[in-house]
Amino acid sequence: MRLDHFLIHVNNDAAILENLKKEIVPLGFPFDPGSEKSTQGLAVSNIWIGEQYLQLVRLLQPSVRGLESPLG
């Protein structure tokens, strides 16, 4: 089975991303939450693992384009 990419929803809390960076970067995986892309209530950061990546998505407001945040 081939998986295209993973999408992970995280809390809208910059401290969570900074703590995650402290855990991931020493393992050799490039991750810079400060370079995330934002658009219409979403902020996206990628953790690169070779040519693949995990995509972290933060909902910047409670409801974005009909998506309800499970975080409140």
N, C-alpha and C positions, 0 to 999 in steps of 0.2 A: 504494500500500500504506500502510495506517495502522498505526502501531505504538503499542501502549497505553503501555508504559513499559519502561525498561531496568533491569536488576538487575545490579549489579557486586559481585563478592565481593572484599574486600580483606583483607590480613593483620590480625590482631588486634594492632595496634600504633598507639597514639594519636599517635605522632610522624609516622607516614605521613599521617594525616588532617590534622594541623596543617600539614605541609609542603604538602599539597594545597590547603588553605585559602589559604595564602600565594600560591599560583599562581592560584587561581580568583576570589577576591574582587576583586582589582584589575581583572579583566575585566568586572566589573559583575554577576556572578552570586551571589545570596545563598547562602551555605553556612556553617552553624554546627554543626560536629561536636559541640560541647558540648551541643547540644539534642537529641541523638539519643534515640530510643526503644529501650528494651531489654526483652526478654521471653524467657524460657526458653532462654537461651544465645545469643540473637541481639541485635545492636545495629544499628540502622538510621539512616542519615543521608541527607538529600536535598540535591541541588544543583538549585536552581530555575532554569529557563531559560524566562522568560515564564510561561505557565500549565502547562508541562510540567516534568518533573524526571528526573534520574538518581538512582537509589536505590543507595546503597552499603551493603552488608551485611557485617558482621563476625561470624564464628562465634567465640563466646567460649570454646568448649570444642571438643576434637577431634571429637566426634560430637554432633550436635543432631538429635533426632527422626529418626534414620536417615540424616541427611546426613553424609557423611564429608568433613571438611575436606581440600582438596587441599594445604593448607599444613602438614599434619602434626599 
